[in-house]
């Protein structure tokens, strides 16, 4: 059967020899081994692709073993979601690699700078007071933004900064 042959080829590609001539228990163990190896391979592949990304300035250099924010009981699920979206550069900002042809300039400060996670978290001059209050500086460089998105200064201040500035941003857009 073609499906069985394809499954055996997939298993063989990760070093698992599936044999349907053995007991159900041994076959179950082989399938569990196949599942572990495929999952491990997917993680390795995903991390490699993240590191090779040309469009994700921050994500490609984050510490992917460190994001323990989901275990932080002090954070709400909404705050955890914001941290995830900031770390993966999926916040709904003016710049996104998938928004081809659209303006990517920050409409908060109107300086013409691209509104990406680096600009939001580190550079936008209009957000300087928020940044100073939550993150301790009016402006942050690329390495400092990476450090905050790696949780090196705790997650709470990053989460509260994101909540506050994104709400402020929404209010500005609604006013316009």
Order of alpha helices (4+ residues) and beta strands (2+ residues): alpha-alpha-alpha-alpha-alpha-alpha
